[in-house]
Amino acid sequence: MSKATPATRALTAAGVAFTVHTYDYDPDAESIGLQAASALGEDPARVLKTLMALVDGKPVCVIVPSDQEVSMKKLAAVVSGKSAQMMKPPEAERLTGYKVGGISPFGQRKPVRTVIEQSALAHDYVYVNGGQRGLQVRLSPGDVRDVLKAIVAELVA
């Protein structure tokens, strides 16, 4: 497994301190985020999942703790939209350049508006997908917010 991905290159270029962690990815896991947290021996609230959504047809990257669900109503409201829905996997892969299960908010093909769940910022460190299945990067949640110029909001149901 290569530890150099568009995500790790983007973080390096941004001058952000991070560490890379690998784990055995289980494609059959009911929840990829929870499986990653378990494999890393971390609290699921610290292991963030990256979701791709559409708000009024426009792509939005959503980052939330792996043990939480996004409220589509809250997401739409945060970006001044009327309705939100999850993006279909083939569309998310085409837009980001990553495979589902390995989608990172960093280094996507085309930068999109990003929203991060406010509770994620309460931790001293978090894990975010590093751009490959079975690859996570550990960094400060403030760095996640700053590098992505993310909107911080309450997103969970």
N, C-alpha and C positions, 0 to 999 in steps of 0.2 A: 504494500500500500504506500503510495506516494504521500508524503506529508506536505508537499508543495502543491497548493491548489490556488485557483483565483482568489479564494477567500483569505488564505494565509498570506498571499502576495499583497492583497489590498491592505491587510492589517499591518504588514511590515512597512509598506509604503506610507501608511498613515502615522508611523512611529509609535504604534501601540504595543505595550508589553502584553504578551500572551504566551501560554504554553499549549502544546498540542498533546491530546490524549486519544489513544485508540482503544477500541473495545470490539468484541465479537458482535457484529450486527446480525440481528435475527429478522429476516424479511417476513416471517410469519407472526411476529409479535402483534398482539392486539393494539398496543400503543407503542410506536417507535420511541417516543420521548421517554416514556416510563421504563422501557426496556434499556435505553441508554443510561438512565439514572441508576437503575439497578446494577447494570454491568460496571458502572464507574464507582459504585458504592456511595452515591451522593443523594442528598435530599432532592426529590423531584421538583421542589420549588426553585432550586438552583440550576436545574437543567432546563434550559428554555427551548421551546420548539418554534420553528420558523414555518409559518403558514402563508400561503399566497391566496389572496381573496380578490374579489371584484366588488367595488363600490360604485354603483351606477355605471357599471361596465368598464370602469378604470381599475387597473391593477394596484393593489396595496399589499405590502409585506407586513405581516403581523407577527410579533414576538411575544409569547406568553409562557409562563411556567408549564412544564410538561404535564402537571397534574390538574390543569385548569382547562376550561372550555371557553372559547370566545363567544361573547354575545354579539351576534350580527347587528342587532339593533344599536348597541353601544358603539360598535365599530363604525357604522354608517354615520351616526351622529357626530363622532369625533372628527371625521373628515368632511363634514357638512354635506353628507349624501342622504339619499332617501332609502336605499336598500343595499344590503351587502349579502354576498354568497361566497362560498369557497370556490376557488378556481379549480377547474378540472385538471387532473394530474398531467395529461399531455401538454396542456396549455402552460401550466406552471413550469414544466421542464423546458419547453421551447423558450419561454420568456427569460428564465433565470440562467439557463445553460447547465443546470444541475439535475440529477436524477432525484425523484421523490425518495425521501429517506436520507438524502444527502444535500438538501437545499439549505444553503447558508444565506443569511441576509447580506453578507459581505461578498464583493466581487461578482455580483450578478451581471449578466450581459448588458442589461439596461437598468440603470438605477430607477427605482420607483419610490413613491411616498412610503414611509415606514412608520409604524406605530408600535410602541412597546408598552406592555402592561406595567403600570406604576409600581406594583408590589415587587417587581424584579429588581428595582433600584435600591431596595432595602438591604440587599446582601452585599458583603464585601467582595465577592466574586461570583460569577455565573459561568455556565457552560453554554456554548452556542455551536450549532453544527459548523464544522470546518470545511464543508464543501464536498464531502465524500461520505458514503455510508460507512459507519464505524469510526468516524473521525470527529472529535469535538475540540473546540478551543476554549481555554479557560482564561477569562479576563474580567476586568472591572465592568460592572453594568453601566457605569458612567461613560466608559469608553465606548460601549456598544451604542449608547444614546448619541454621543458626540460624533463618532465616525459616520453614523448613518443619518445624522441630523433628524433623529426620530422624534415623533410626537409622543409625549408621555401621557398616558391616560388610563382610566379604569376601563378595562375591556372584558373582564371575565363575568360570566353569567351569575 
